[in-house]
Amino acid sequence: MKLLKLLEITEKYLDDDKLRKGERKECLKDIQQKLKKKQKKLKEKILVADGEELKSLQKNLEIVMTQRKKVIGALKELK
């Protein structure tokens, strides 16, 4: 799943109050796992990247890490 699409889905579930608590919790867990996998892949790519590609990967990694923190915070609020 592309990063932009994953971020759009994350924002949708973070802001949507109409979803039932259980359904929202399951969706957030799923998104958190996908973001975690994406974060690991980006870290691996950063190890072999250089130059302009490295800057781009680092920026994407920061975005993914921030979104994961938001999702984890939302999950804690649901408990």
Secondary structure, DSSP 8 states (H G I E B T S, - for coil): --HHHHHHHHHHHHH--SS-HHHHHHHHHHHHHHHHHHHHHHHHHHHH--THHHHHHHHHHHHHHHHHHHHHHHHHHH-
